[in-house]
Amino acid sequence: MNIVLLAYLEPDAAEPDIVVKQVEAALRQRGHETSILAIHDDVTKLVGELRQRKPDAVFNLLESFGADILGGLIGVAGVLDLLEIPYTGGGPGELYLQEDKALSKKLLAYEKVLYPHFASFSPDADFETGGKLRLPLFVKPARMDASLGIDEKSLVRTTQQLLERVANIHERFGDAALAEEYIEGREMYVGVLGNQDPLIFPPVEMDFSGLPEGAVQIVDNKAKFDTSSPQYKGTKSVMAKLEPELQARVQKVALDACRALRVRDYGRIDLRVAESGDIYVIEVNANCYLEKKGEFAMAAQAAGLDYDSLISRILELALERWQRRSSNKEKRQAEQEAVAMAETTA
């Protein structure tokens, strides 16, 4: 098949993220013809290139679009829908649910999935709360991903620290600040692959044992990207060692969260397992990061899927969805034509 890999290109970057080449190699290994379409914020280029290349499907690896970190992703998915090109991962609706974390928590509450109590502080003074907040709180930008805006000061223990952190997020990102009850416990990541009959990967756990004594046990921006930092050197992802009963509960919570937020094709659920045994959903990541050494690929390997098979399966899932959509569309058109014909005859 002719597959276009859609990727984000930073304004000053020569190439997109390393994961794009990795996914391309996996698709070529399976015999597909591939090309990379790296864009920053040019919608005209996006539409023109797709019409020229005429792909059978788009492997959507877009992490951002222009200055709008997540809102732009929603728009691009809408463009792909309007162009009627099959593509991997979430559509506009699913990505919107991921973007609005307060709404996400309401949906989780409706499905009786446990999450930390929270409050949302928007720059225009709107205030929204879900549950009774107790210090300490973990404060982060409501819409950012990749741990942007998260550091050692994200954990606040006083009201004054809370107000300062909220103001900092408003100033730096122009984003609402999300304050969540901080959950002490083990941090888990659970990958889910599939739609109608999903495969739930074994949990991956974040090992914080290498952090300096007294350090906050979180994965902040430095832990992800600053290779010289104590946070990066002191944290690592490992396959979780859990009792069968706990592993089954962790996986069930992850699946419930995926279904509540309508994750399509693949996603990763970030959880905290408290000392009480309660399991809290922290984040639901649609279109999660697919880098070979990342937690999702690592868990897939533990489930018996090598990287090439994982990438191929994601593409297959997208095409299966599109075939069902096309079939339903043809069925509706046939029904409408039959009704119109009957009315004309009458």
C-alpha positions in Angstrom: 0.0 0.0 0.0 0.9 3.6 -0.4 1.3 5.0 3.1 2.0 8.6 4.1 3.5 9.2 7.5 2.2 12.5 8.8 4.6 14.2 11.2 5.2 17.5 13.0 8.3 19.5 12.1 9.6 22.1 14.6 10.3 25.5 12.9 14.1 25.1 13.3 14.4 21.4 12.8 15.8 19.6 9.8 13.9 16.4 10.4 10.9 15.2 12.5 11.2 13.1 15.6 13.2 9.8 15.4 10.0 7.7 15.8 9.0 8.7 12.2 11.9 6.9 10.6 11.4 3.9 12.9 7.7 3.6 11.9 8.6 4.1 8.3 11.2 1.3 8.4 8.7 -1.1 10.0 6.1 -0.4 7.3 8.6 -0.9 4.6 9.6 -4.1 6.2 6.1 -5.3 5.5 6.2 -4.3 1.9 4.5 -0.9 1.9 5.5 2.1 -0.1 6.0 5.0 2.2 6.7 8.7 2.2 7.0 11.3 5.0 4.9 14.4 5.1 6.4 16.7 7.8 4.5 19.9 8.4 4.5 22.7 11.0 1.3 24.8 10.4 0.6 25.0 6.7 -2.9 23.6 6.0 -2.6 24.3 2.3 0.5 22.3 2.0 -1.1 19.5 4.0 -4.1 19.2 1.7 -2.1 19.7 -1.5 0.5 17.1 -0.7 -2.1 14.5 0.3 -4.1 15.1 -2.9 -0.9 14.8 -4.9 0.4 11.7 -3.2 -3.0 9.9 -3.1 -2.2 7.6 -0.1 -4.1 4.5 0.7 -3.8 5.5 4.3 -2.1 8.0 6.6 -0.1 6.9 9.6 -0.7 9.8 11.9 2.3 10.6 14.0 1.5 14.3 14.4 2.4 15.6 17.9 1.3 19.2 17.4 0.3 21.6 14.7 1.5 25.2 14.8 1.1 27.1 18.1 -2.0 25.1 19.2 -0.5 22.1 21.0 -3.5 19.8 20.9 -6.3 21.9 19.3 -4.3 21.7 16.0 -4.3 17.9 16.2 -8.1 18.0 16.3 -8.3 20.2 13.2 -5.9 18.0 11.2 -7.8 14.8 12.1 -10.9 16.7 10.8 -9.2 17.5 7.6 -8.3 13.8 7.1 -11.9 12.9 7.7 -13.1 15.5 5.1 -10.6 14.2 2.6 -11.9 10.7 3.3 -8.4 9.3 3.8 -8.1 6.4 6.3 -5.7 7.3 9.1 -4.5 5.7 12.3 -5.5 6.7 15.8 -8.1 9.1 17.2 -10.4 11.2 15.3 -11.5 14.8 16.1 -13.9 13.7 18.8 -11.6 11.3 20.5 -8.7 13.8 20.5 -11.0 16.5 22.0 -11.8 14.2 24.9 -8.0 13.8 25.5 -7.5 17.5 25.3 -10.1 18.5 27.8 -8.8 16.8 31.0 -11.7 18.1 33.1 -14.2 16.6 30.7 -12.2 13.4 30.6 -12.5 13.1 34.4 -16.3 13.6 34.2 -16.5 10.7 31.7 -14.3 8.6 33.9 -16.6 9.4 36.8 -19.7 8.4 34.8 -18.0 5.0 34.1 -17.1 4.7 37.7 -13.3 4.8 37.0 -11.3 6.1 39.9 -9.2 9.3 39.3 -7.6 11.9 41.6 -9.9 14.7 42.8 -9.1 17.9 40.9 -9.7 21.5 40.3 -9.2 23.5 37.1 -8.1 27.1 37.1 -8.4 28.8 33.7 -6.7 32.1 32.8 -10.1 33.8 32.4 -11.0 33.1 36.1 -13.3 30.2 35.4 -13.0 27.6 38.2 -14.1 24.0 38.1 -13.8 21.3 40.7 -14.4 17.6 40.9 -14.2 16.1 44.4 -12.8 17.5 47.7 -9.2 18.6 47.3 -6.6 17.9 50.0 -3.0 19.0 50.0 -0.5 18.1 48.7 -1.6 18.7 45.1 0.0 18.1 41.8 -0.4 21.1 39.5 0.2 20.9 35.7 -1.0 22.6 32.5 -4.3 21.2 31.5 -3.6 20.7 27.8 0.2 20.1 27.4 1.7 16.7 26.8 5.3 15.3 27.0 5.4 16.6 30.6 5.7 20.2 29.5 5.2 22.4 32.6 6.0 19.6 35.0 9.0 19.9 37.4 9.9 19.6 41.1 7.7 22.6 41.8 4.6 20.9 40.4 4.0 19.3 43.8 2.5 22.0 46.1 2.0 21.6 49.8 0.5 25.0 50.7 -2.2 27.3 49.4 0.4 29.9 48.6 2.4 27.4 46.5 -0.8 26.4 44.7 -1.6 30.0 43.7 2.0 30.7 42.6 2.1 27.5 40.5 -1.3 28.3 38.9 -0.1 31.8 38.0 3.1 30.4 36.6 1.2 28.1 34.3 -1.1 30.9 33.1 1.9 33.1 32.3 4.1 30.5 30.7 1.6 28.6 28.6 -1.6 30.6 28.5 -3.3 27.4 29.6 -5.6 26.4 32.4 -3.9 24.8 35.4 -5.1 21.4 36.6 -4.6 20.7 40.3 -5.0 17.1 41.2 -4.8 15.4 44.6 -1.3 13.8 44.7 -1.4 10.0 44.8 1.5 8.4 46.6 2.2 5.0 45.1 3.5 2.9 42.2 3.3 4.5 38.7 2.1 2.2 35.9 1.7 2.5 32.2 -0.7 0.1 30.4 -0.9 -0.1 26.6 -4.1 -1.1 24.9 -4.1 -2.2 21.2 -7.4 -2.8 19.3 -11.0 -1.7 19.1 -13.7 -4.3 19.2 -11.5 -7.0 20.8 -8.5 -5.1 22.3 -5.3 -6.6 23.5 -4.2 -5.3 26.9 -0.4 -5.3 27.4 1.4 -6.2 30.6 1.9 -3.1 32.8 5.2 -1.2 32.7 6.3 0.4 36.0 8.4 3.5 36.5 11.4 2.7 38.7 12.2 5.8 40.8 14.9 4.1 42.9 17.8 6.0 41.3 16.5 9.4 42.2 18.3 11.4 45.0 16.9 10.9 48.5 13.9 13.1 49.1 13.2 13.8 45.4 9.6 13.9 44.3 8.8 10.6 42.5 7.4 11.9 39.3 8.3 11.8 35.6 8.9 15.5 34.8 10.2 17.2 31.7 13.8 16.6 32.8 13.3 12.9 33.4 12.1 12.6 29.7 14.5 14.9 27.9 17.5 16.2 29.9 20.0 13.3 29.6 22.4 15.0 32.0 19.9 15.5 34.8 19.5 13.4 38.0 15.8 12.9 37.1 16.7 11.3 33.7 19.5 9.2 35.2 17.5 8.2 38.2 14.3 6.9 36.5 13.8 3.9 34.2 10.9 1.9 32.8 10.7 -1.7 33.8 8.1 -4.5 33.3 6.0 -4.4 36.5 6.2 -7.4 38.8 2.6 -7.7 40.1 0.5 -10.4 41.7 -1.9 -11.9 39.2 -4.9 -10.4 40.9 -3.4 -6.9 41.0 -2.3 -7.1 37.4 -5.7 -8.1 36.3 -7.3 -5.2 38.2 -4.7 -2.7 36.7 -5.4 -4.0 33.2 -9.2 -3.8 33.7 -9.0 -0.2 34.9 -6.9 0.7 31.9 -9.4 -0.9 29.5 -12.3 0.8 31.2 -10.5 4.2 30.9 -9.8 3.5 27.2 -13.4 2.7 26.5 -14.7 5.7 28.5 -12.7 8.1 26.4 -13.2 6.3 23.1 -9.5 5.6 22.4 -9.2 4.3 18.9 -6.6 1.7 17.6 -4.0 2.2 20.3 -3.4 4.1 23.5 -1.5 4.2 26.8 -3.1 4.7 30.2 -1.0 6.1 33.1 -2.0 4.9 36.5 -1.0 5.2 40.1 -1.5 2.2 42.5 -1.9 3.6 46.0 -0.8 1.7 49.1 -4.5 1.1 49.9 -4.7 -0.9 46.7 -6.9 1.7 44.9 -6.0 2.3 41.3 -6.2 5.8 40.0 -6.2 6.9 36.3 -3.8 9.8 35.9 -3.7 10.2 32.1 -5.3 8.7 29.0 -3.0 9.0 26.0 -4.6 8.4 22.6 -2.1 8.2 19.8 0.6 7.5 22.3 4.4 7.7 21.6 5.6 4.8 19.4 9.4 5.1 19.8 11.1 1.7 19.8 12.4 2.1 23.3 9.3 3.7 24.7 6.9 2.1 27.2 4.2 1.2 24.6 6.6 -0.7 22.4 8.3 -2.3 25.4 5.0 -3.6 26.7 4.0 -4.9 23.2 7.3 -6.9 23.1 6.4 -8.4 26.5 3.0 -9.3 25.0 4.7 -11.1 22.1 4.5 -8.4 19.4 7.8 -7.2 17.9 8.0 -3.6 16.7 7.3 -4.3 13.1 4.2 -6.4 14.0 3.0 -3.7 16.3 3.2 -1.0 13.7 1.6 -3.2 11.1 -1.3 -4.1 13.5 -2.0 -0.4 14.2 -2.3 0.2 10.4 -4.5 -2.8 10.0 -6.8 -1.6 12.8 -7.2 1.8 11.1 -8.1 0.1 7.8 -10.6 -2.2 9.4 -12.3 0.8 11.0 -12.4 2.6 7.6 -13.9 -0.5 5.9 -16.7 -0.6 8.4 -17.3 3.1 8.1 -17.4 2.8 4.2 -19.7 -0.2 4.4 -22.1 1.7 6.8 -22.0 4.7 4.5 -22.9 2.6 1.4 -25.7 1.0 3.4 -27.2 4.3 4.4 -27.0 5.6 0.8 -28.7 2.5 -0.5 -31.5 2.9 2.1 -31.9 6.6 1.2 -32.1 5.8 -2.5 -34.7 3.1 -1.8 -36.8 5.5 0.2 -36.5 8.2 -2.6 -37.5 5.6 -5.2 -40.5 4.5 -3.2 -41.7 8.0 -2.8 -41.3 8.8 -6.5 -43.2 5.6 -7.4 -46.0 6.5 -5.0 
